[in-house]
Amino acid sequence: MTQQKESVVTQDRFDSGLTYDEYLGRIQRNRQKFEYNYRETALSDDDVSAFRELASREGGPAKVLALGEDWCPDVFRGLPVHGRVPE
């Protein structure tokens, strides 16, 4: 098995992506589902602590890249949760 040594997601590619709010501004389907799932997502203090601890690690996951379409149930259920993380 060959393991890729470098990510194909360069800093330039990452920077050209949309923020969660920018993505919401462009969706054409399931807006109500995105908004509902965002509104109903609540992170516990333990969740927030865990995310902060992970992001503070050297080489930790300080950024999230999501690839998805607004018609996909996994996206309109899961992406709003990721949208809550940086708050």
C-alpha positions as CSV (number, residue, x, y, z in Angstrom):
1,M,0.0,0.0,0.0
2,T,1.4,3.4,-1.0
3,Q,0.8,6.2,1.5
4,Q,0.5,9.7,0.3
5,K,3.1,11.9,2.0
6,E,1.5,15.3,1.2
7,S,-2.0,16.5,1.1
8,V,-3.5,17.6,-2.2
9,V,-5.2,20.3,-0.2
10,T,-2.7,23.1,-0.3
11,Q,-3.0,26.3,1.7
12,D,-4.1,28.1,-1.4
13,R,-6.8,25.5,-2.1
14,F,-8.0,25.6,1.4
15,D,-8.1,29.4,1.4
16,S,-10.2,29.4,-1.8
17,G,-13.0,27.5,0.0
18,L,-16.1,28.9,1.6
19,T,-16.8,29.6,5.2
20,Y,-19.9,27.9,6.6
21,D,-21.9,31.2,6.3
22,E,-20.7,31.7,2.7
23,Y,-21.8,28.1,1.9
24,L,-25.2,28.7,3.4
25,G,-25.6,31.8,1.2
26,R,-25.2,29.7,-1.9
27,I,-27.3,26.6,-1.1
28,Q,-30.4,26.1,-3.1
29,R,-31.9,23.0,-1.5
30,N,-32.7,22.1,2.1
31,R,-32.0,25.5,3.6
32,Q,-34.6,24.9,6.3
33,K,-32.9,21.6,7.3
34,F,-29.5,23.3,7.5
35,E,-31.0,26.1,9.7
36,Y,-32.9,23.7,11.9
37,N,-29.9,21.4,12.5
38,Y,-27.7,24.4,13.2
39,R,-30.2,25.9,15.6
40,E,-30.8,22.5,17.4
41,T,-27.1,21.7,17.8
42,A,-25.7,22.4,21.2
43,L,-22.2,21.6,22.2
44,S,-21.6,20.7,25.8
45,D,-18.8,22.2,27.9
46,D,-17.0,18.8,27.6
47,D,-17.4,19.0,23.8
48,V,-15.9,22.5,23.6
49,S,-13.1,21.5,25.9
50,A,-12.3,18.4,23.8
51,F,-12.2,20.5,20.6
52,R,-10.0,23.1,22.1
53,E,-7.6,20.5,23.5
54,L,-7.4,18.8,20.1
55,A,-6.8,22.0,18.2
56,S,-4.1,23.1,20.7
57,R,-2.0,20.0,20.1
58,E,1.1,20.4,17.9
59,G,-0.1,19.4,14.4
60,G,-3.7,19.1,15.8
61,P,-6.8,19.6,13.7
62,A,-7.1,23.3,13.8
63,K,-9.0,23.4,10.5
64,V,-11.9,21.5,9.0
65,L,-12.4,20.8,5.3
66,A,-15.9,19.6,4.3
67,L,-16.9,18.5,0.8
68,G,-20.6,18.2,0.3
69,E,-23.7,19.2,-1.6
70,D,-26.9,20.7,-0.2
71,W,-29.1,17.8,-1.4
72,C,-27.2,15.2,0.7
73,P,-28.7,14.2,4.0
74,D,-25.3,13.5,5.6
75,V,-24.3,17.1,4.7
76,F,-27.5,18.9,5.9
77,R,-27.4,16.9,9.1
78,G,-23.6,16.9,9.8
79,L,-22.3,20.2,8.4
80,P,-24.3,22.4,10.8
81,V,-22.6,20.5,13.7
82,H,-19.2,21.5,12.3
83,G,-20.5,25.0,11.9
84,R,-21.0,25.2,15.7
85,V,-17.5,24.1,16.6
86,P,-15.7,27.4,16.2
87,E,-18.2,29.4,18.3
